[in-house]
Amino acid sequence: MGKLTKFAKKIIPAPLIEPLRRLYSHIVTYKQRKREVPLIKEAPLMHSKALDKVRSKGEPFNVVFFALMDSVWKYDRLYQLMVQDKRFNAVILVCPIVNYGRENMLNNMEKCYSMFKQKGYNVIRSYDEATDTYVDVRKELAPDLIFYTNPYQGLIDDRYYITQFPDILTLFTTYGFPESKSYSITFDSLFHNVLWRKYVDTEYRKSIAKRYSRVKGSNVIVSGYPGIDNFIRHPENVNDVWPIKDRHVKRIIWAPHHTITGYAFVNYSTFLRYYQTMLDLAHKYKNDIQIAFKPHPLLKNRLKIEWGEEKTHEYYNRWDSLSNGFVADGEYEDLFNTSDAIIHDSGSFIGEYLFTEKPGMFLENGIADREKYNDLAIECLKHYYIGNNEDDIENFIQQVITGDDPLKEDRISFVRQELYPPNGKLASENIMDDLISSLCPTKV
């Protein structure tokens, strides 16, 4: 393919290369969408039959959560509600991520499995390295419902992708607050159109689904976003993950995105500009702050390509060697709940961190155009301090140290009035209500 590309560049005039590339992309997309039509048309009938079958079978209903990464697990409160309800039999299946090689797949699965095991959850691995075999979901788990944690084909092993389970009730909620206008990806992919249920955070999101999805949002339910349930109503025991326990030392999260190079549409990252700045500021204010370096789960893999393994590992180790800094991987509910502020350029955190009601700075890189953000994300950004350079970041850190927060009242009001889940309940409670009314209609 590389030789063919070089040959094409020799015979095709430069001004025509990009238009031809776009034309080719449109042709490929058209053909793919045409192949998807029968699957999408067939889905409602398959769901109807599956629902009848589940109702006939009766309780307990077997629920399988397909978990990929510990950091994008958003069903914690929902899983706990199911464990407490005898009508549900819930299990978590740790599935393989296959697009970054075998070593990454195995390491990620073990990390994810260990997190659930430590919580005491009912969790199993989908892959047995010793025997090189995979769990047969239908035969071994007999699911009535499958919850997905990630929608992307090519990320999860194909044997667990949604197209393998057209006759099973499949469900999904996003692992963050979708911030972009890439509605074809977030609402109109094959995945989103063949789901039985897609739970969304707000009425705004449902209106987008009605407008842009091929099924006109017919499978969308407004539940609220379950990823923030533990920010609205804290768990009884919040784990204090910060190494310095003195609350006079402010706790600031730095969460850089992974799109450091090569992304045409999503290009939020400011990491390559500020990676040294953040270390310098941690040192400069070492008596006043501690910083949690909370990289996007994919950043390390991207950096290994950009920097090489040695420099990447060295940089991560520098954070862990600081007296007032550390690398924060995996789940982040406890990290958010016990923090004082965040500095980030991550799209999904634009909405998510607001639920802590604490101050945040969003870093702009001068490349990502705000026209690419959806209306809800733009409203959320109005309640952030915006950083465009090193001075802005330092000024924000000084504000956190002194407690100066002019946006506080408006921020809290916006979150509670515009973003909270409906019905005066947590999102997970709304999802449970919907499931029970659907699966047990005569008992509601």
N, C-alpha and C positions, 0 to 999 in steps of 0.2 A: 504493500500500500504506500509506503514511503517513496519508493522508486516511481510509482505511478503518479503521485502528487508532484514530484520534482519534474517529471516529464510533462505533466499538464501545464505547469508554470512556464515551461519553455515554449510551448506552442500556443498558449492562450494569452492574449494581451492583458496586462495587469489590471486595467480598469474593469475587465469583465469577470475577473476571478470571484470577487465577492458576490455580485449579482447571481452568477451561476451557482455558487455555493448555497445561496439562499433558495434558489429555485430547486436545487437537488433536495434540500432539507424539506421544503414544502411538499415535494413529490413523495418522499419517504413518509412524512407525517400523514399525508392523505391516504396512502396505501395502508398504513397501520390503522388509522381510524376506520377505514372501510372494513378491515378484518374484525374490528371490535364490535361492529353494529349488531351481529347476531347474538353475541354474548350479552350485550346490554339489553336487547329486546327480550331475551329469554329470562333474565334475572328475576323480574317480579313474579313470574309463574313459579320458578324454582324456589323462591323465598316463601311463596304461599304454601307450596307443598311441604317445604321443610317446617314451616310453622305448624301446620296441621299435624305433622308427624311428631313434633316435640310435644305439643299439647296432648296428643294421644298417649305418648309414652309416660308423660307425667313427671312428677318430682322424684328424686332431685334432678335438676338440670345440670348437665355436665358443661362446664365453662373452661375453655383453655385460653390462656393469655400467651400470645407469641411475643416473648421479650427478646430484644436485640442488644440494647446497651443500657447499663444501669442509669446513665445520665438522662435518658429519655423515657424512663418508666414513670408514667403519670396516673397509674391506676391503683396506687397504694391504698387510698381510702376506700375505693370501690371494692378491691379485693378483700379488705378487712370486713366490709359490710356483708359480703357474700359468705365469708367464713362464719360469720355470726348468724347467718340465715340458713336454716335446714333445707330450704328449697333449692339451694345451690351447692354444687360440688365443684370447687374451683381449683385449678392447677396451673402453674406457670411453667411453660416450656421455653427454655433458653435456646434460641435458634441461631444458626451460624450466619455471620456477615461474611460474604464471599468476595467482595470487590477489592480487598487489600491483601490478598494472599493468605496462605494457610496458617502461618505463624500468628498473624494478627487475628485471624478467626479463632484460633485456639485460646490465645491470651484473653481476648474479649469475652469469649464464652465462660472461661473460668472466673474472670472478674465479676461478671454478671451473676453467675451461679452462686458464687461465694456471698455476694450481697444478700440474695434472697435466703440463702441457708442461714446466715447470721440473724436474719429477722425471724427465723423459725417458720418460714412459709413452705407450702407444698410445692416444691420445685424439682424439675428433672431436666437433664441435659438432652437435647435432641440428637446429639452425636456422641458416639462412643469411640474414642480414639484407639483403644486397644483392639477392638474388633472391626473398626472402620465401617460401622453401621449407623443408620439413622433411625430414629423413632418413626414408626408408621402411625401417624396421628389417628387415622380412621380405626385401625385394628386395635391399637393399644390404649387410646384415650377416648374413643367414641364421642366426640364433642357434639353437643347440641348448639353451642355458640362458640365462636372464635373471635377473640379481641386482638386486633392488630395494634402494634405500637409504632409502626413505620409503614408508609405507603409505597415505597419505591421499589420497583422491579429492578433486579440486578444487584440490589443490596442484600436482601435475604436470599437464601438458597431457594432455587426455583421450586423444589418439592414442597415448600411451605408458602408459596405465593398464592394469592387469592383465587387465581384461575384454577387451582387444584381442588377448590372446595365450593363449586357453584351450587351444590345442594345442601349446604350448611349455612346457618344464619351467621353472617360475618358483620363485625362491628368495629368502629374506629373513632377515636378522637385525636386531634392533633397533639403533638408533643411540645407545642409552643403556641404563641399568638401569631398566626400568619400575618406578615407585615407587607408583603409585596402584592403587586397587581398581576402577578403571573397566575391568573385564574385558571388557565388551561392545565396548569400543574396541580394547583391546590384544590380545584373543584371539578375538573372535567377530564381527568385521566381515566383510563379503564378502571382502575382500582376504585375511584370514588363513585363511579357510575354503577358498579355491580355490587356494592355494599348493600347489606340489608338495612343497617343503621349507620349514619354518620352524626355524631353528637358535636354540636358547635357551641361556641361561647355566647354569642349574642344574636339578636334579631338581625343586626346588620349583616352578619355572616350568612344567615339563612337567605336573606334577600339576594346576596351575591350568588349563592348556589342556584336559586330559582332562575336567575338571569343567565348564568354561564354554563351550568352542567347540562348534559344531554338528557338527563332525567328530570330536569327542572326542579331540583331540590326535593323531589318526592320522598327521598329516603333520609332527609335531614331533620333532626330534632334539636331544638334549643334547650340545652341542659345547663349551660355554663361550662367553664373549662376545669376539669377535675385536677389539673396540675397545680391549681392555686388553692385547693380546699384546705391544705394545711397552713396556708398563709392567713386565710380568713378565720379559721378556727384551729388554733395551734394544738398539736398533740399534747397529751399530759406530760410526756417526758421529751423535751427538746435537748438533743445532744449538742453541747457547746464544743464545736470543733476548732475553735481558735486557740492557738498555743498560749497567748498572753491573756490571762483572765482578768487583769486590771481593767475595769470598764472605763477608766479615764483615757486609756489608749484606744483610739477609735479604730473600728474594724471596716476596712474598705476592700471590696471585691474588684478585681480587674479581670474582665471576661472578654478576651479578644476572639473575634470570629476567625474561621479557617480559610476564608477566600483571599489568600495572599497573592495569588497569581492565576491567570488563565480563566477567569470567569467573566463572561460577557454581560450577563444580566445581573446576577447577584455578586456584587463586588464591594462589600461593606468594610473589609478589613483595614485596620490602621496599624496592625501589629508591627510590620517592618519599619514603620516610622517611629513607634514609641517603645519598642522592646527594651532599649537601653534607658530611655527616659524614666520608665516605671521603676527600674532597679535603682536609678539615681535618686528618685524621689523617696523611695522606701528608706534609703540610707540617710537622706537629708532630714527626714522627719521621724527617725527611728525611735525617738522618745515619745512621740505623739500618736503614731499610727502603726498598724500592722496591715499588710496587704496579702489577700488570698489571690494567687494567680490561678484563675479558673478558665483555662483554655477550652475552646470548643473541642469535643472529642476527636474531631478529624484534624485539628491543627498540627499535632505531632507528626502524623503521616505526611501532611503537606510540607512541613518543614524539613523532613528527611529528604524529600525530593529537591527542595530549594537549597538547603544548607548541607545536607549529608547527615548521617547518623551521629557522628562524633560531636559536631557543633550543637545539634539539637539536644542531645542528652546533656551536654555541658550546660546549656542554657537552663533547662529544667532543674538541673542540680543546683544551679546558682540560687534559685528561689528557695529550694529546700534548705540551703545552707545559711540563709539569712536568719538573724535573731528575731526579726519581726516580719517574716514572710514565709510562705509555704505554697506548694502546689495542691490545689483542691480538685480532685478528680471525682467522677461518679455522681451520685445523687447530690443535690444541692439544697434541699428544703431546709435542713438544719443550718447550712451555711447562710442562706438568705435570712432565715428567721432570727439569727443571732448577729447579723451584720448591722452596720450603721449607714452604709452607702455603697453604691456601685458605680464603676466606670466601665463602659462597654461599648461595643459596636455590633452587637449581636441582634439580628432582627427579631428573633422570638422573645428575647428578654425585654424588648421595648414595652410590651404590655405586661409581661409576667412579673417583673420586679416591682411594678407599680403597686401590686397587691400588698407588698410589705409596708406601703405608705411611707417609705423612707426615701431620701433624696438620691437622685441618680444623674450621672453625666453621660450623654450619648456623644461618642466621638464620630465626627464626619471626616471623610477622606478627600472631599473635593471631586470624587469620581462618581460615587453613587448619587444619582439624581433623585431628589425627593418626589419627582413625578412618578417614580417607580413604586412608591409606597401607596398602600390603600388608604382610604379616608380615616379608618379607625386608627391606623398606625400614626397618621399625621396628627390626629387629636391627642394621642398618647404622648407624642414627642413635645407637644406644647407644655407638658408638665415635667420635662427634663431640662437640666442645664446642658447647653450645647458646647462641645469642645472642638475647636478647630486648630489648636496649636498647644505647645508645651506650657505656655503661660496660663491658658485656660484651665488645663489640668491642675496645675499647682494652685491656682486661685480656688478651684473647687475643693481641693484637699484642705486648704486653709479654712474654707467655710465649714467643712465637716468638723474640723478640730474645734472651731469656736461655737458650732451649733447654729450658725447663720443659715437660714433656710427660707427665703422669701416665697417660694412656691408651695410651701407645705399645706396651707389651708385649701387652696384651689386643687391641689393634687389629691388630697384625701376626699374632697367632695366629688371630684370627677370619678374616682375609682368606685366609690360607694353608690353613686347615682347611675353611672353608665356601664360599669363592667361587672358588677356583682351578678351571680347566678340568679335565675328567676325563682319565684315561689317562696322566697325567704328561706331557701334551703341551700345546702352545698350541692355542687354539680354532681358528685357521686350519688347523693341521695335522689336527685332528679333522674339520673340514669337508672337507678334501682327501681324507682316508681314506674318508669316507662317499661322496663323489662317485666316487672310483675304484672302490670296491666295487659301486656301483650301475651305473655306466656300463660297467665292464670286469669283470664278475663272474667270468669264467673266468681272469682274469690275477692275481687277488688271492691 
